[in-house]
């Protein structure tokens, strides 16, 4: 095995006589130096010079530590030579014997050499700081872009970590609906990826937020805890308008869950079928209606479910009516949208609709399971 010589160094005798060049090995462990009995008188003299030599050794060790630190910092900036990477034993030997590269003699501990070494170290540190600052300036724009994309992913997949307020999402949706009411291709171009500007991507993110985080989980919860038949659910999903009226109770089969109940409510479903993304209405069988008799629990669940399911479409219809009532012609779409949006926000219309959405979500969260 190799002998580790990190804690040892070779010192020369500093006497003036020619016969005093005796090598002395000093061991920096907690044990006394091993000396021959017949030469103890000659080896007592180097011990007197140990304090001076120890100062020089400590100085050299500090210098080598700084050089090793600089070498580690600058290692990624240069390629490793084949000679250094070829022999792993050689690397281990260099790490184990750094003090043997430069023998410590009294002449090397002079002030001139140490000052020149200090100048070299400071110069290398300054160059390394400059390189670090240059690399940092190049990385900062990429880091900002990465942080922005990460925040958007968090806003979409982990909503409670999003820095964007829910009301800001809602205002983006209102503005997108105002634009689509004037240009009916806007929403379709958002979903197919045609529009890539930041404002359009923010609107698309908010639309996904409304569908996937506000509405859909609550609808699934309402359905999973009910005994509704698929046919009744499909009817409620297809008709955007509903009226629930009280009638005389009858002990019949509920048309929602098909269980015998005292059915005292009529559910009247009507309205046009529409696309859930582009919100474009279909005129096919636009006057079709459905009248269903249900029990009290299914009637309440229908009201809560329908309000949340068709909220987005109702909001779009209201935004479209605002643009139709505006009456201003020959105006750029951007100016019209900004003017209408400012008016709706100042009048409290947007806040009121947002409060309606929160009420619908609270109703869905607090709806009790059927007994």
Buried (B, 14 or more C-beta within 10 A) or exposed (E): EEEEBEEBBBBBBBBEEEEEEBEBEBEEEEEEEEBEEEEEEBBEBBEEBBEEBBEBBEBBBEBBEBBEEBEEBEEEEEEEEEEEEEEEEEEEEEEBBBBBEEEBBBEBBEEEEBEEBEEBBEEBBEEBEEEEEEEEEEEEEEEEEEEEEEBBEBBBEEBEEBEBEBEEBBBBBBBBBBBBBBEEEBBBBBEEEEBEEEEBBBBBBBBBBBEEBBBEEBBEBBEEEBBBBEEBBEBBBBBBEBEBEEEEEEEEBBBBBEEEBEBBBBBBBBBBBBEEBBBEBEEEEEEEEBEBBBBBBBBBBBBBBBBBBBBBBBBBBBBBEBBEEBEEEEEEEEEBBEBBBEEBBEEEBBBEBBEBBEEBBEBBEEBEEBE
